[in-house]
């Protein structure tokens, strides 16, 4: 069992001892992820905190995308075993009500501060097991749960206070643990056989008035689907499988940056559902967010005790835009779901990347772009 919010339930009368029920794999991790936006496409906030016990590190980040820039705060420190008090420097995650209400506080740091509370709108959903292999070696072996919710509180950026109200601000979050590439790069060894040619990924959690939809798809370069997880979640906890979705991603010409996607699936009765998803703002996770492909800061890398930095990127800089096709991009997502002649609107996350070859998309190698 990983370090999850289940540790917050009253059955624990005292903090657990310093012990990590983790794999001995150097890449074991346990991490929160949150996104937050006001549905306008003018701003997106992505943030999280992670522990990497076999690397001896913990870190956190706050990434704000707006006005053509992405600004990130990075925090890093020695890992500890205080499972019930998640904190890195001036960054804290407090579980006020397990699986329902979470507060994130960032003390004023280089001109940025935050006090944000996430409130669950729908029950949590346990996703299918995530597994990825390189030859015989398992490089990703992770468990994750996801949930849609609203936000309240405020952000402060260089003297400007941004009010966050639950009538407009929405987002998804996940908690995952297991094995994935983290920390410093490992020695390469012999070349992989067969070589890694690419990966296609789509993650779309959206909140509608009456239900939430959580979709996760992963395909290999041939289009073979290695992960197919698509559900509708109802407020009373019912979960409805939505079949085997068919997807058409719409890319901006000359790029691999999507403007949206058309997703066709079926409800539990076998009736068709069409979901049109649009991107209102693209926020690459590997530009200040520390995810795979970020050359400046990577989760789990040792930066020293009580490390803090602020970094800002101009998203019009060609050196930055050139990164887009080599990492994961999160988008402010708007969804229009049509079922039985009725269309409803939802909001949340549209996350996609297509790295390398993907035959169904017409990408024959790492550098092919959309026509």
N, C-alpha and C positions, 0 to 999 in steps of 0.2 A: 504493500500500500504506500502511496506517495503522501506527501504533505498536502492535504487538501482541507477544504473548509469543514469536512466531517470532523476534523480534530477540534473544532470549536464547539461541538455539542456538549451539553452538561455532563455527559458520562465521564468526562475528564475533570476530576476534582482539583487537579494541580497540573502545572505545566509538565509536559513529557520530558524525560531526560534527554541529554544530548545524544541522539542516536538517529541515524538516517537509514531507513529500510530501503536503501538504494542498491542498484546494480553496482558491481565493481568496475563496470565500463567507465573509462575516463569521461565519456560524453554524457553521463547521467545528468539530467536537469529536472527542475520543477519550477514552473513559471506561470505567472499571470499575464494576460493580455487584455487590454481594453481599447475600444475606440469610441469617439464622442464627436457629434456634429449637430448643427442646428438646422439641417435639411436645406440650407440655402446654396451650398457649394462654395461659400465664401471662406469657410474655416473647417479644419478637421484636426482633432487631437487624438494621438495614439500614444499609449503609455503602458508600462508594465514593470514587473519586478521578477527577478529570477535567482534561483540558487543552483550552484554547480559544486556540490560537496566534494567530488573527487578531483576538482581543480582548485579547491580551497577558496573559491570566490563567490561573491554575490553581487548583483548589479541591478540598476533601475534606470529608466529613461522616460523622458517626456518629450514628445515630438509634436510641434505645432506647424501646420501647413496653412498659409494664408498670404494674400498679396504677392503671389509669385515667389514666395520663399518658404523654406522649411528650416525651422529653428529647433535645435535639440539640446536638452540638458542630459548629461550623462553622470551617473553616480556609480562608484565601484568601491568595494571594500573586502576585507577578509570575511569568509563565510563563517556563520555561527550556527548553533543548534537550537536557537530560540524559535521554535516552529510556530508559536502562537503570536509572535510580534514581528511582523514582516517589515523590516526597515533597512534602508541603505542611506546613511548620512541623513540629509534633511528630507528624504522621501519615505513615506509610510503608507502601508495598506492595512486598513483595519476592517475586519469582518464584524459588522454591527449585528447582522442577523444572517446566519449561514444560508448560503444559496439564495439570498434575497436582497440584502442591503450591504453595500461595501463603500467605505469612505477612503478616498485617496487625498493625502495632504502633502504638499511640497512647500517647505519653508522657503522664504525669499532666497533665491540663488541666482546671482548674476543677472538680476532684473526680472526674474520670473518666479511666480508663486502660484499655488493652486489649492483649492479646497473643494473637492468634487465628490458627490455622493451618487452612487449608482443604485437604482431601485429596479428589481426584476419585474418585468411585465408578464412573463410566462415562465412556466416551470423549466428547470434545467433539463437538457437532453444529453445523454451519454452517446458520443459518436462511436462509429466503428473503429476498430483497432487500425492505427496507421503504421504501415510497414513499408520500408524501402530497402533494397539490397544492392550492393555493388559486388558482382560476382557471388561468392559464397558468403560474404560478410554482410551482416545486417547493419545498416548505417542509420536507419530510423526505425524505432520501435517504441511507439508512444500511445498513451491513453489521453483522452481529452473529453471534457464536457463543455457545452456551449449554452449561451443564454442571451436573450434580448431584454433590454431595459431602457429606462429613461435616466436623465442626469439632472442634478440640481447643484447649485453652489456658484463658484466664480473662478475666473482666471485673472491674473495680473501680469501684464507684459509691458515692461518699460514704462510704468506709471499709468498705463491704461487698464481699467477694470472692465472685464467682460462678464456680464451676468449670464448664468447658465440656469435655465428654467425648464422644468419637465414637460411643459406643453409643447416645446419645440426641440429640445435637445434629446437625442436618442443615440443608441449604439448597441453593439454586441460586445460580449466578453467571452474569454475561454480560460480554462485552467488545464494545463497539460503537464505531463511528466513522463519520463522514460529515457530514451536514448535518441540523440540527434547531434549532428556536428556542432560543437561549440568550442570556445577557447582558441588557443593558438593552433595553426595548421599542423597536422601530423606529418611525419616523414612520408613521402609518397610511396616508397616501395616499388615493386614491379608494376607496369601498366595493367590496368584492369582488362580482363578478358572475359566477355566482350567489353569494349570501352563504353563509357557513359556517353550516350548520344543526345540525351535531353529528357525533359519532363514537362507535362502539361497539367495544370492545376486550376480548379475553380472552387471558390468557397463563397456562398451567398447566404448569410443569415439576415432575414428581413422580418420586421414586426408590422403586422397589419392590425386593424382594430379588433378583430375577433380571434386571431390566431397568429402564430409565427411559422415561418418556413426556414428550415436549415438544410442547405444543400452543400455537399462536398463531393467533388469528383476528381479523380487522378487518373491520368493515362500515360502509357509509355509512348515512345516515338512512333510505333506502328498504329497507335490509337487503341491499343488493348487497355481496357479499363481495369485498373488495379484497386480502385476504391470507388464504390458507388453507394452513397449514403444521402438519402433525400427524404425528409420527414416534414410533416405539418404537426405543430404542437398546439394543443388547445389549452385554455386557461385551467380546466379541471384536471390536467395531467394526461389526457389521452394523447397518444402519438399515432399518427397515420402515415404509413409508408406511401411515397409518391412514385413508386415504380422505377423505371430505368430511363432517366431523363435524356432527351436528345438536345444538343446544344449547338447553337451557331453564335460564335463570338464575332462582334463587329469591330474591326480595327481601323484606326486612322491610317489612311494611305501613307506608305513609306515608313511605317513604324510597326511596332508590336504593342502599341498602347491602345487598349480597347475603349470604344465609346459606349459599349453596352453589350448585351447578349440577349438572344431569344432562346428560352428554355421551354421545351415541351415535355410534359410528363402526364401521369394519370393519377386520379384519386383512388381511394380504397375500393370504390365500386367499378373502377376501370374507365371512368369517364375522363375526357381530355381536360387538361389544364395548360394554359399558356401563360408564361411569365416573361414579360419584357422588362429587362433591367437596364437602367441608364446610369452612366457615370457623370456626376456633377463636379467632381474634383479628384484628381489622381495624386496619391501620396505614396511614393516609393518607400518601402520599409528599409531598403538598403541605402538610403540617403539620410543618414543620421539616426536611423532606427536600430541599427546594430544587427540586422538579419543578414542571411547569407548573401554574399556579393558586396557588402559594405566594406570598402577598403580602409575606412577611417576608424571604425569602432565596431567590435564584434562581441556578442554576449559571451561571458565567461573568460575573456582575456584578462589577465592580471595587469592592472594599471597602477597598483600601489594602494596603500591604506588611505582611506577617506578621499579617494580621487573624485574630483568634480570638474566638469568643463561645460562650456556653452559653445555650440557651433551653429553657424547659419549658412545655408546654401541658397544661391540664386538659381531658381529652377529654369531660367533661360540660358544659363551657361552651358555651352556645348559639352564641356567636360562632365557636367551633371546629367544632361539629357541622354548622353551616350550610355549611361548606366541602365537606363530604364529596361532594356530588353534582357538584362542579365540578372534580374532579381524579381522579387515579389512586390506587386503594386496594390495597395489598398485604395479603394475609391469610395467617396460618398455615394451610396447606392439608393436609387429610387426604383421601386418595382410596381408594375401594373399587372395584376393577376386576373385573368379572365377564366371563369368557370361557369358553365351552365348559362351563358349569355349575360353574366354579371361581371363587372370589372371593379376591383377594389385596389386602393393605393397603399403601398407599404414603404418603409424606410429602414435602412440599416447599412450593411456593408456589401460591396461588390469587390471581391479579391480575386486576382487572376495573375498567372504568369505562364508563359510558354517559352521555355529555354531550350534551344537546340532544335533538333528535327521533330516535327509532328506532322505526319503524313495527312491526316484528315484536314488540317489547317492549311496545307500547301507549303509548309515550311520545310525545305529539304536539308537545311543545315543550320548552324548557329547564326548565320548572318542574313538569311532570307527575310525580307520584309513584306508586309501586306501590299498588294497592288493598289 
